[in-house]
Amino acid sequence: MPQPMANSRRERHSARLARVFDRQAPAYARRRRQTEAGHGREVSWRRRLLEAHGAVLEVAVGAGANFAFYPADAVVTAADVSPTMLAAAKPAAERAHIAPTFIRGDIAPLAFPAGQFDAVVITLGLCSYGDPLRALQQMRTWLKPGGTLLALEHLPP
Ligand SMILES: C[S@@+](CC[C@H](N)C(=O)[O-])C[C@H]1O[C@@H](n2cnc3c(N)ncnc32)[C@H](O)[C@@H]1O
């Protein structure tokens, strides 16, 4: 079973992750604009997935590819380790008329109170975690009883 990282090692790891994904942010923003314009298979997948109502936590939000698909009653908290991804996500939130609470941070050390969210959303994000099982376990604790984990992973080429 993987052991939790020591704090200093975790901080270095988070900083490295942020640098890697900061560089990728322009590509994710371009892809999000295509999705917003209705192009690509992701459109129907994201639309079907995002039946997320009430208090919603989206982890690894990236450039905000899901924002256009949230129902009007979703109150979104959006977390990502990359500040450049979050900067790219902000205009997408405005266009979608949602006002997420943005949190910059690595999911691994994030601590939300247990049972806070009606839904936790993660799309194309689990593959970037060193310990995806632990990330899923964390997400489960953040869900209210009967809450829903909504995940989209590993797009085919
Ligand atoms: C492949 S992108 C997916 C972005 C978006 N969810 C989508 O569907 O297009 C993966 C995202 O996960 C974020 N990420 C990776 N590891 C993370 C971690 N440990 N904590 C928080 N965010 C992380 C990256 O910064 C990046 O924005």
The ligand as an SDF file (V2000), in Angstrom:
LIG
                    3D

 27 29  0  0  0  0  0  0  0  0999 V2000
   -5.7030   16.2280  -17.9170 C   0  0  0  0  0  0  0  0  0  0  0  0
   -6.1350   17.7570  -17.0860 S   0  0  0  0  0  0  0  0  0  0  0  0
   -7.9140   17.6530  -17.0360 C   0  0  0  0  0  0  0  0  0  0  0  0
   -8.5750   19.0080  -16.9150 C   0  0  0  0  0  0  0  0  0  0  0  0
  -10.1020   19.0120  -16.8890 C   0  0  0  0  0  0  0  0  0  0  0  0
  -10.6280   18.2920  -15.7390 N   0  0  0  0  0  0  0  0  0  0  0  0
  -10.7080   18.4850  -18.1620 C   0  0  0  0  0  0  0  0  0  0  0  0
  -11.6220   17.6420  -18.1110 O   0  0  0  0  0  0  0  0  0  0  0  0
  -10.3020   18.9460  -19.2330 O   0  0  0  0  0  0  0  0  0  0  0  0
   -5.6600   17.2980  -15.4480 C   0  0  0  0  0  0  0  0  0  0  0  0
   -5.7980   18.4480  -14.4510 C   0  0  0  0  0  0  0  0  0  0  0  0
   -5.5320   17.9190  -13.1520 O   0  0  0  0  0  0  0  0  0  0  0  0
   -4.7870   18.8600  -12.4320 C   0  0  0  0  0  0  0  0  0  0  0  0
   -4.0820   18.0990  -11.3950 N   0  0  0  0  0  0  0  0  0  0  0  0
   -3.1920   17.1020  -11.5940 C   0  0  0  0  0  0  0  0  0  0  0  0
   -2.7860   16.5960  -10.4460 N   0  0  0  0  0  0  0  0  0  0  0  0
   -3.4250   17.3060   -9.4710 C   0  0  0  0  0  0  0  0  0  0  0  0
   -3.4100   17.2430   -8.0780 C   0  0  0  0  0  0  0  0  0  0  0  0
   -2.6510   16.3670   -7.4210 N   0  0  0  0  0  0  0  0  0  0  0  0
   -4.2100   18.0970   -7.3890 N   0  0  0  0  0  0  0  0  0  0  0  0
   -5.0040   19.0050   -8.0460 C   0  0  0  0  0  0  0  0  0  0  0  0
   -5.0450   19.1060   -9.3870 N   0  0  0  0  0  0  0  0  0  0  0  0
   -4.2660   18.2580  -10.0860 C   0  0  0  0  0  0  0  0  0  0  0  0
   -3.8810   19.5070  -13.4560 C   0  0  0  0  0  0  0  0  0  0  0  0
   -3.3690   20.7620  -13.0560 O   0  0  0  0  0  0  0  0  0  0  0  0
   -4.8110   19.5910  -14.6550 C   0  0  0  0  0  0  0  0  0  0  0  0
   -5.5000   20.8260  -14.6840 O   0  0  0  0  0  0  0  0  0  0  0  0
  1  2  1  0
  2  3  1  0
  2 10  1  0
  3  4  1  0
  4  5  1  0
  5  6  1  0
  5  7  1  0
  7  8  2  0
  7  9  1  0
 10 11  1  0
 11 12  1  0
 11 26  1  0
 12 13  1  0
 13 14  1  0
 13 24  1  0
 14 15  1  0
 14 23  1  0
 15 16  2  0
 16 17  1  0
 17 18  1  0
 17 23  2  0
 18 19  1  0
 18 20  2  0
 20 21  1  0
 21 22  2  0
 22 23  1  0
 24 25  1  0
 24 26  1  0
 26 27  1  0
M  CHG  2   2   1   9  -1
M  END
$$$$
